[in-house]
Every structure is written in C-alpha cells, then in structure tokens.
C-alpha cells in the first residue's frame, strides 16, 4: 500500500476525530480535565483488562515488550543528554528530556495500533501504554521534582495508576482460567470500545487551544528526535529481542508516536515551560500524520 493509501485509511480517521475535538473546543470550551480523568480512570483500565484477557501473548513476550520499551526510553534519554548540552536548551532541559522518552501511547497510540494493525495487537499497545504511564509517574515526576525541596511520594503516585490494577486482575484471571461473566463482559467491552473516540476527542480538545508562535530552532530537534530518530533506534534494537515480525513492526511504529500529552501535563503542574511543552506536543502530533504514513509504508 502507498503512503497516501496508508494516510487515507489509517491516519486520516484518527485526525478527523482529533479535528472534531479541536472544533468542539473552539466552539464550546470543553473541560479537558474531566475528559482526561474519564479516559485515565475508566476507559484505559477497561481496555487493558479486556485486551489482556484476550491476549495470545505469553508472559515472557509481554515482559520482553516491557523491557524493550524501557531500554529504548533509556537510550533516548542518553541521546537527549548529549543533544541538549548547549546553553540555549538549558531553560527547557527538563521538558526536552521528558519529550525524548514519553510518547502519546494512550490518546494517540491505542487508536493508531487498532487502525494500523488490528485488534489482535492491542495487547502489545496495552503493555507499551503501561510502561509509558509508569515512567511518567516515576521518572517523570522525579525529573520535574529535581531542585524542589519537598519529598517525592513515588509509591503513592504509582499506587494511583488504575491501569496497574487492571493488568494485575487480567493476569490473575488468565492464570486461574476464570471466565468473565457476560453481565460484566458486556459493559467492560463497551467501555473499552469507547476509549478510541473519547481519547481522540480529548487530544483534539487539547490541541484546539492553540500553541502561539513556536521557535523553529527549539522545536525542530525534539520533534525530529521523536518522529525520526526514535523509530530508527527501535528498528536497530529488534535483533536483540525474539519478537515475531508483526510484533516488532508494531513496536517500531509505536516508537515513532508523537510526544506525550503527559509532557505538557507535568510541565503545567510544575510550571516549567508550559507554552513550549504545548508547542512540541501539538506540532509533533500534527507532523506525525506524515511521519507515521511514511514509517508504515516502509515497515510493511
């Protein structure tokens, strides 16, 4: 399939819903906080639980996927350390370091994997999302807290991640061969299926608030690092892991996802270059329409 064909069938449906969210934000000024919490506390855990119950991946494969994502993120962090040593990046350094590691594996990644690879690989996307969330609320918080005098309660932050409990419950059900009762399976399926449209509408709402006038010099490097260098690095790492070709393709494509919205959320929470974080998140998301079309064409 050509790059345009992939754009039309995979990328355009994603950006159509994002555009609807952006237009709704312009017209109605939606409550992003509520939308984000609904995704985070209801739809994402439901999807992880349902897809992990249906997963045909072994625990070893899921562990290898988690290890792959962690190694890839660590290497991206080391690359960022080298790239952002210049004094011009110093005021933005924390945001840039986070942007090198954290991808939008939820709002964007779940719909992307579903449309590009099908429902069969949603369990791969769920493991990537879990690791990304863990890094956000451990390393991400630690990085943003550096230089602040108060203590960081990492265990409390991790304990508040509902996706962890959803994963643990799914693994327990699979280990004990417990079949989910139909009155529970039906509503959980509805909630899992609701994630894609609501997550994309939420992303569109966030992007619809505008980005101001970004500095090309400052935004070009983190966006290139995320959309080009990250998938190239993931591709070079594949020989180190015993993945099937399909799983490897999903992981490389997922490595090229745009900068995570969580980067902006953390920067806003700690009042650290919020405008810049918004710019790189928004622009990387928009440019990913081109980059992901190209990557999918090359990988298939």
C-alpha positions in Angstrom: 0.0 0.0 0.0 1.3 3.5 -0.8 2.0 6.2 1.7 -1.1 8.1 0.6 -3.2 4.9 0.9 -2.0 4.4 4.5 -2.6 8.0 5.3 -6.2 7.8 4.0 -7.1 4.5 5.7 -5.1 4.8 9.0 -4.0 8.3 9.7 -7.0 10.4 8.3 -9.6 8.7 10.5 -7.5 9.5 13.6 -7.1 13.1 12.6 -10.7 13.5 11.6 -11.8 12.8 15.2 -8.9 15.0 16.5 -10.2 17.8 14.3 -13.8 17.4 15.7 -12.4 17.7 19.2 -10.4 20.8 18.3 -13.6 22.4 16.7 -15.7 21.5 19.7 -13.1 23.1 22.0 -13.2 26.3 19.9 -17.0 26.4 19.9 -17.8 25.2 23.4 -14.6 25.3 25.6 -14.7 21.8 26.9 -13.5 20.6 30.3 -10.2 18.8 29.4 -9.6 17.7 33.0 -12.9 15.8 33.1 -12.3 14.2 29.7 -8.7 13.2 30.7 -9.9 11.7 34.0 -12.6 9.6 32.3 -10.0 8.2 29.9 -7.5 7.6 32.7 -9.7 6.1 35.3 -12.4 4.3 33.3 -11.7 3.6 29.6 -8.0 2.9 29.7 -8.2 0.3 32.6 -11.2 -1.3 30.9 -9.3 -1.6 27.6 -6.2 -3.0 29.3 -8.3 -5.6 31.2 -10.3 -6.7 28.2 -7.4 -6.9 25.8 -5.1 -8.7 28.2 -7.9 -11.3 28.9 -8.0 -11.9 25.1 -4.2 -11.6 24.5 -2.4 -14.5 22.9 1.0 -13.2 24.1 2.9 -15.2 26.7 4.1 -13.6 29.9 7.6 -13.9 28.5 6.7 -11.9 25.4 4.9 -9.2 27.4 8.0 -9.0 29.7 10.2 -8.6 26.6 8.0 -5.9 25.3 8.2 -4.0 28.6 12.0 -4.4 28.6 12.2 -3.2 25.0 10.3 -0.1 25.8 12.4 0.6 28.9 15.7 0.1 27.1 14.5 2.2 24.2 13.5 5.0 26.6 16.8 4.9 28.4 18.8 5.1 25.2 16.6 8.0 24.0 17.3 9.8 27.3 21.1 9.3 26.9 20.8 10.7 23.3 18.9 13.7 24.7 21.6 14.3 27.3 24.2 14.6 24.6 22.0 16.8 22.3 20.7 19.2 24.8 24.0 20.2 26.5 24.2 23.6 24.7 23.2 26.6 26.9 20.4 27.5 24.5 18.4 24.5 25.7 19.1 25.0 29.4 15.8 26.7 30.3 13.9 23.9 28.5 16.0 21.0 29.6 13.5 19.2 31.8 10.7 19.3 29.2 13.1 18.2 26.5 14.3 15.2 28.4 10.8 14.1 29.1 9.9 14.6 25.4 12.7 12.3 24.4 11.2 9.4 26.4 7.5 9.8 26.6 5.2 9.1 23.7 1.5 9.5 23.3 0.8 5.8 23.7 -2.7 6.4 25.0 -4.8 9.0 23.3 -3.0 8.6 20.0 -1.2 5.2 20.3 -4.2 3.0 21.1 -6.3 4.2 18.1 -3.2 4.1 15.9 -2.4 0.5 16.6 -6.0 -0.5 16.3 -6.4 1.1 12.8 -2.9 0.2 11.5 -2.5 -3.3 12.8 -5.9 -4.5 14.1 -7.4 -5.6 17.3 -5.0 -8.6 17.6 -2.1 -6.3 18.6 -4.0 -4.2 21.2 -2.3 -6.2 23.9 1.1 -5.0 22.6 -0.2 -1.4 22.7 -1.5 -2.0 26.2 1.9 -3.1 27.5 3.6 -0.1 25.9 1.0 2.2 27.5 1.5 0.6 30.9 5.3 1.2 30.7 4.9 4.7 29.5 2.5 5.5 32.4 4.9 4.0 34.9 7.7 6.1 33.5 5.6 9.3 33.5 4.7 9.0 37.2 8.0 7.8 38.4 10.9 9.1 36.4 8.9 12.0 35.0 7.9 13.1 38.5 11.4 12.7 39.8 12.8 14.8 36.9 10.3 17.6 37.4 10.8 17.5 41.2 14.6 17.8 41.0 15.5 21.1 42.6 12.3 21.2 44.7 12.7 20.9 48.5 9.7 18.7 49.2 9.7 14.9 49.1 8.5 12.8 46.2 5.9 10.2 47.0 6.6 7.8 44.1 4.9 4.8 45.6 1.7 6.8 46.2 1.8 8.1 42.7 2.3 4.6 41.2 -0.4 3.2 43.5 -2.9 5.7 41.9 -2.4 4.2 38.4 -5.6 2.2 37.7 -4.1 0.6 34.7 -1.8 -1.4 37.0 -4.7 -3.0 38.9 -6.5 -3.7 35.5 -3.4 -5.5 34.3 -2.9 -7.5 37.6 -6.6 -8.5 37.5 -6.3 -9.7 33.9 -3.2 -11.7 34.6 -4.9 -13.3 37.6 -8.0 -14.2 35.7 -5.8 -15.8 32.9 -3.7 -17.7 35.4 -6.7 -19.2 37.1 -8.6 -19.7 33.9 -11.5 -17.6 35.1 -14.2 -16.7 32.5 -15.7 -13.3 32.9 -19.4 -13.4 33.4 -21.4 -12.0 30.5 -23.1 -9.2 32.5 -19.6 -8.0 33.4 -18.0 -8.6 30.0 -20.6 -6.6 28.1 -20.2 -3.2 29.9 -16.4 -3.7 30.0 -16.4 -4.2 26.3 -18.5 -1.0 25.8 -16.0 1.0 28.0 -13.0 -0.4 26.2 -14.5 0.4 22.8 -15.3 3.9 24.0 -11.6 4.7 24.5 -10.7 5.4 20.9 -13.3 8.2 20.1 -13.1 9.8 23.5 -9.3 9.7 23.7 -9.0 11.3 20.2 -11.7 13.9 21.0 -9.7 14.7 24.2 -6.5 15.1 22.2 -8.2 17.4 19.8 -9.6 19.4 22.6 -6.0 19.9 24.0 -4.6 20.8 20.5 -7.5 23.2 19.9 -6.3 25.6 22.5 -3.5 26.9 20.2 0.3 27.0 20.5 1.3 30.6 19.8 4.4 31.2 17.8 7.0 28.5 18.3 10.7 28.9 17.8 11.8 26.7 14.9 15.2 26.2 16.3 13.9 25.0 19.7 11.1 22.7 18.4 12.8 21.1 15.4 15.2 19.0 17.4 12.8 17.3 19.9 10.3 16.7 17.1 12.9 15.1 14.8 14.2 13.1 17.7 10.7 11.8 18.5 9.4 11.1 15.0 12.6 10.1 13.1 15.4 9.1 15.5 13.2 7.1 17.9 11.8 4.6 15.4 15.3 4.2 13.8 16.7 3.3 17.2 13.8 0.9 17.8 14.5 -0.7 14.5 18.2 -1.2 15.3 17.2 -2.8 18.7 14.9 -5.5 17.2 17.7 -8.1 16.6 18.3 -8.1 20.4 14.8 -9.5 21.1 13.0 -12.7 20.0 9.9 -10.9 18.6 7.9 -12.0 15.7 8.0 -9.7 12.7 4.5 -8.4 13.3 5.2 -7.5 17.0 8.5 -5.9 16.0 6.7 -3.8 13.4 4.1 -2.6 16.0 6.9 -1.7 18.4 8.9 0.3 15.8 5.8 2.2 14.7 4.9 2.8 18.3 8.3 4.2 18.9 7.6 6.9 16.3 4.4 8.2 18.1 4.4 11.9 18.8 5.4 13.5 22.1 3.2 12.6 25.0 0.5 14.9 26.2 1.8 13.9 29.7 4.8 16.1 29.0 2.6 19.1 28.9 0.6 18.0 31.9 3.7 17.6 34.0 5.1 20.9 32.8 1.9 22.7 33.7 1.7 21.0 37.1 5.3 22.2 37.9 5.0 25.5 36.0 8.0 24.6 33.8 7.9 26.0 30.2 4.2 25.1 29.7 4.0 27.1 26.4 7.0 25.3 25.0 5.7 21.9 26.1 2.3 22.7 24.4 4.1 23.6 21.2 6.2 20.5 20.8 3.3 18.2 21.8 1.0 19.9 19.2 3.5 20.1 16.4 4.8 16.6 16.8 1.2 15.3 16.7 0.4 17.2 13.5 3.6 16.2 11.8 3.2 12.6 12.8 0.4 12.4 10.2 3.3 12.5 7.6 5.9 10.6 9.5 3.7 7.7 10.5 2.4 7.3 7.0 6.0 7.0 5.8 7.0 4.6 8.5 4.0 2.3 8.0 4.8 2.3 4.2 8.4 1.3 4.9 7.6 -1.3 7.6 5.0 -3.2 5.6 
